[in-house]
């Protein structure tokens, strides 16, 4: 595996991905290696290193590796690769993508049920289509509960700048938001820092279970089970079975979801949890079509669901 910029220890995206090969080593007995990129120029050389080493599957973690992986895959047609969070049409590449908007919709719905100010915040890492899916789902989920809720939106411009993320979160809190959802990778740790010590304000974590980073202050985390996707692909590789061109993971596949509110049951009531379950079921059935873009989110209208 080649990690995205910043490497392991981010308590978010890279750590979620790395849990996949760790599970493969434990459950399948395979040999694994991880190279931790610190900047974009690292991608090509690290992918080449692993291709030369002869691994049965090499995972490129992050949409930013798309161009480097295309070149590497063409240079090593006998090797097989997987790209996380982007689609690459090469015969020896599997694209592992997620319907992040579905879990973000649940996060927005929960935030709308909990908020006291009727103003929420969203903090993105870099303003690209992938992160806009998180934003669109969150905004629509909030409006499913209350169409009048205001969602403030800020972007860090980086996935590793914790200080700027904390500052921007503070701006949204000062603007009346009492719950801020981050989709900013390691930078999102700044959102959690910003809500510490603030009575009535909460963060919503992302990618990994971040609830215990600030128990009682992280309302929930939107889990993106990159580990599940990586493990399933690793299992195919270990068994020398054909690998598909693309795999997509959402609520139905168990690849997306919220944590269990273990530290926030004082504010997340059983009635809220039951309502989230009904919303989740409606998404899986297709009754709720979750927006993926800002334009779709702006056009979204609440879908009436049965009370029970």
Number of C-alpha atoms within 10 A of each C-alpha: 24 25 25 27 22 18 19 20 11 18 19 24 29 26 19 23 30 23 18 22 26 19 17 21 15 11 11 15 11 16 12 13 12 16 17 17 18 13 11 13 12 18 27 17 13 21 24 17 12 20 22 11 9 12 16 18 23 23 27 27 26 19 17 17 24 19 13 19 24 18 13 20 22 14 12 14 14 11 19 21 27 29 25 25 21 21 18 21 12 16 14 20 26 24 22 26 21 24 21 29 28 29 29 33 31 26 29 31 25 24 29 27 19 19 18 15 14 19 22 28 29 28 26 25 23 18 15 10 12 20 21 21 24 30 32 27 30 34 32 30 30 28 24 24 18 15 15 11 17 18 23 19 18 19 20 24 16 17 22 20 18 20 17 18 31 21 16 21 33 19 16 22 22 10 13 18 24 24 32 31 32 33 31 31 26 27 26 33 25 23 31 26 20 23 23 16 10 11 9 14 20 29 32 28 31 31 26 25 21 23 24 13 14 17 15 19 24 27 31 29 26 27 24 29 25 27 23 21 23 27 23 15 25 25 17 15 18 15 9 10 10 9 19 15 16 16 16 13 19 20 20 14 13 13 21 24 23 24 17 15 19 14 17 17 13 9 15 19 14 10 10 15 15 13 20 19 13 16 23 21 15 15 20 16 11 10 14 20 15 24 25 23 18 17 10 15 20 13 9 20 13 14 14 11 13 8 7 7
